[in-house]
Amino acid sequence: MRPRSFLRSRDPRMRWKLFRRRLSVSAPRVIVTRHLPWPLRWAVIALVFGFSAAIGLWAFEFGKDIAGLERDAKEELLRLRVEVQQLREDRDKSQAVANTAESLLKAERVAQERLVQQLKQLETEHLALKGDLGFFERMFPPSASEKLAVRALQAEARAPGQLRYQMLVMQNGKALSEFSGRYELTLEGTVDGRPWSLPMPGGGKPLQLKQYARVEGLLEYPEEAVVKSLQVRVMDQSGSVRATQTVKL
């Protein structure tokens, strides 16, 4: 503001001096600057950094091509892919073998369980056949004078008040006719020290045979009774006794 006041001075000489001073070398320097917005400045900076990064990446790739690193890396990658594929195939084969082995193991266990069950069944059948063999071994054929006979009469107490019995009834001869009748059982023993007997309830059970018949069943009696013997009688339809047998207990 002060120079302008001097320029407006009425003294011509003073005005001339001031004008010459502004045109001379000693005049004050004036710097002209342009004001750029901050977003534009950041955009320019980012462009410069991006350009520099692109140049650096290009130089890196170009250096790898010159040194042969990219070719080696591709070959290594291909080799690793082949190894991974081979490992996957080996894993699948091992898994298949493991699944097959597990299936075989399960089948073997099932077969073993079946064999154990069959073995138990065979043991049961063996015991039954052994009992039948003992039953028939104790059996004797009837004499020629006996047309009908009871053989191998057996009795066994299974539980208090229960008696299991079995016997074989046979006919002797060649031209045999069918026998039709019934059989009766009688238990004998003591109750409280006194004699006791118990005939079969119902008057006997029907019996039919041509050559032989195996008979078995279960008798019930008072638990306080002491059974000492079992007697069986085989009768025809007229009530005549055709055969008898007694077993001691």
C-alpha positions in Angstrom: 0.0 0.0 0.0 2.9 2.3 0.7 4.4 2.2 -2.9 1.1 3.0 -4.3 0.9 6.1 -2.1 4.2 7.2 -3.4 3.2 6.7 -7.0 0.3 8.9 -6.3 2.7 11.5 -5.0 2.5 14.9 -6.7 6.3 15.2 -6.9 7.3 14.1 -10.4 10.9 13.4 -9.4 9.8 11.1 -6.6 7.5 9.3 -9.0 10.3 8.8 -11.5 12.7 7.4 -8.9 10.2 4.9 -7.8 9.4 3.8 -11.3 13.1 3.4 -12.1 13.6 1.4 -8.9 10.9 -1.1 -9.9 12.4 -1.6 -13.3 15.9 -2.0 -11.9 17.7 -5.2 -10.8 17.2 -4.3 -7.2 13.5 -4.6 -7.5 11.8 -7.3 -5.3 11.3 -10.7 -6.8 7.8 -11.9 -7.5 7.1 -15.7 -7.5 4.0 -16.9 -9.2 2.6 -20.2 -7.9 -0.4 -22.2 -9.0 -2.6 -23.8 -6.4 -3.6 -27.4 -7.2 -6.5 -29.2 -5.3 -5.4 -32.0 -2.9 -7.4 -34.8 -4.7 -5.6 -33.9 -7.9 -2.3 -34.0 -6.1 -3.0 -37.5 -4.7 -4.1 -38.7 -8.1 -0.9 -37.5 -9.6 1.1 -39.2 -6.8 -0.8 -42.4 -7.2 -0.2 -42.4 -10.9 3.5 -41.9 -10.4 3.7 -44.8 -7.9 1.6 -47.1 -10.2 3.8 -46.3 -13.1 6.9 -47.0 -11.1 5.4 -50.3 -9.8 4.6 -51.4 -13.4 8.1 -50.6 -14.5 9.5 -52.6 -11.5 7.3 -55.6 -12.3 8.2 -55.5 -15.9 11.9 -55.4 -15.0 11.4 -58.4 -12.6 9.6 -60.5 -15.2 12.2 -59.5 -17.8 15.0 -60.5 -15.4 13.4 -63.9 -14.7 13.1 -64.6 -18.4 16.7 -63.7 -18.9 17.8 -65.9 -16.0 15.5 -68.8 -17.0 13.7 -68.9 -13.6 10.3 -68.9 -15.1 11.0 -71.9 -17.2 12.4 -73.8 -14.3 9.4 -72.8 -12.1 6.9 -74.1 -14.8 8.8 -77.4 -15.1 8.8 -77.7 -11.3 5.1 -77.0 -11.1 4.3 -79.6 -13.8 6.5 -82.2 -11.9 4.7 -81.4 -8.6 1.3 -81.8 -10.3 2.3 -85.2 -11.7 3.5 -86.3 -8.2 0.2 -85.0 -6.6 -1.8 -87.0 -9.2 0.3 -90.1 -8.6 -0.2 -89.7 -4.8 -3.9 -89.4 -5.3 -4.0 -92.5 -7.4 -2.0 -94.4 -4.8 -4.3 -93.2 -2.1 -7.4 -94.3 -4.0 -5.8 -97.8 -4.6 -4.9 -98.1 -0.9 -8.5 -97.0 0.1 -9.9 -99.6 -2.3 -7.7 -102.3 -0.8 -8.7 -101.2 2.7 -12.4 -101.3 1.8 -11.9 -104.8 0.3 -10.1 -106.0 3.3 -12.8 -104.6 5.6 -15.5 -106.3 3.5 -13.6 -109.6 3.6 -13.2 -109.3 7.4 -16.9 -108.7 7.9 -17.7 -111.7 5.6 -15.3 -113.8 7.6 -16.9 -112.7 10.9 -20.3 -113.5 9.6 -19.1 -116.9 8.4 -17.5 -117.5 11.7 -20.7 -116.7 13.6 -22.6 -119.0 11.3 -20.1 -121.8 11.9 -20.4 -121.2 15.7 -24.2 -121.5 15.4 -23.9 -124.6 13.3 -21.5 -126.1 15.8 -23.9 -125.4 18.6 -26.7 -127.0 16.6 -24.6 -130.0 15.8 -23.7 -130.4 19.5 -27.4 -130.3 20.4 -28.2 -132.9 17.7 -25.2 -135.0 18.9 -26.5 -135.0 22.5 -30.0 -135.9 21.2 -28.6 -138.8 19.1 -26.4 -139.9 22.0 -29.5 -140.0 24.2 -31.4 -142.0 21.5 -28.4 -144.3 21.2 -28.4 -144.9 24.9 -32.1 -145.5 24.8 -31.9 -148.1 22.1 -28.8 -149.7 23.6 -30.8 -150.4 26.7 -33.5 -151.9 24.6 -33.8 -155.7 24.2 -35.9 -157.3 21.6 -39.0 -159.1 23.0 -38.9 -162.9 23.3 -40.7 -165.0 20.8 -43.5 -165.7 23.3 -44.2 -162.0 23.8 -46.4 -160.4 21.1 -46.2 -157.0 22.7 -43.5 -155.7 25.1 -42.4 -152.4 26.8 -38.6 -151.8 26.6 -36.3 -149.1 27.9 -38.6 -147.5 30.3 -37.0 -144.4 31.8 -38.1 -141.8 34.3 -36.4 -138.7 35.5 -37.4 -135.9 37.9 -37.0 -132.6 36.1 -38.4 -130.3 38.8 -40.3 -130.6 42.1 -43.6 -132.2 41.3 -42.7 -133.2 37.7 -41.5 -136.5 36.3 -40.3 -137.0 32.7 -40.7 -140.5 31.2 -40.0 -142.3 27.9 -40.3 -145.8 26.7 -40.4 -148.0 23.6 -43.4 -150.3 22.9 -42.7 -153.1 20.3 -44.5 -155.9 18.6 -42.8 -159.2 17.8 -43.3 -161.1 14.6 -43.3 -160.7 10.8 -46.9 -160.4 9.7 -47.9 -157.7 12.2 -51.2 -156.1 12.4 -51.7 -152.6 13.8 -52.1 -152.5 17.5 -54.7 -150.0 18.9 -55.1 -149.6 22.7 -53.9 -147.4 25.5 -51.2 -147.2 28.2 -51.5 -146.3 31.8 -48.8 -145.0 34.3 -48.8 -145.4 38.0 -46.5 -143.6 40.4 -45.7 -145.3 43.7 -43.8 -143.9 46.7 -44.4 -142.4 50.2 -46.0 -139.2 51.6 -44.9 -138.3 55.2 -43.6 -141.9 55.6 -46.8 -143.6 54.5 -47.3 -145.6 51.2 -48.6 -143.5 48.3 -49.6 -144.1 44.7 -51.0 -142.0 41.9 -52.5 -143.4 38.7 -52.4 -141.5 35.4 -55.3 -138.9 35.3 -58.0 -139.7 32.7 -57.6 -143.4 32.7 -54.6 -143.6 30.3 -53.6 -142.3 26.9 -54.3 -143.9 23.5 -51.5 -145.9 21.8 -51.2 -147.1 18.2 -48.3 -148.9 16.6 -47.5 -151.5 14.0 -43.9 -152.5 14.8 -42.7 -150.1 17.4 -43.6 -146.7 18.9 -41.6 -144.3 21.1 -43.7 -142.8 23.9 -42.7 -139.9 26.2 -44.4 -137.3 28.3 -44.5 -135.5 31.6 -46.3 -136.5 34.8 -47.2 -134.1 37.7 -47.5 -135.2 41.3 -47.6 -133.5 44.7 -44.2 -132.0 45.7 -44.3 -133.5 49.1 -44.5 -137.0 47.7 -41.3 -139.1 47.4 -41.6 -141.2 44.1 -39.8 -144.6 44.3 -41.1 -146.4 41.2 -43.0 -146.0 37.9 -45.2 -148.7 36.4 -46.6 -148.8 32.9 -49.3 -151.1 31.6 -50.3 -151.4 27.9 -53.9 -152.6 27.3 -55.9 -153.4 24.2 -59.3 -152.0 23.4 -61.0 -154.7 25.4 -59.1 -153.7 28.5 -56.8 -156.7 28.6 -53.3 -156.1 29.8 -50.9 -156.9 27.0 -47.6 -155.7 28.5 -46.2 -154.2 31.7 -42.9 -152.7 32.9 -41.7 -151.1 36.1 -38.7 -148.9 36.7 -37.2 -148.0 40.1 -36.3 -144.4 40.8 
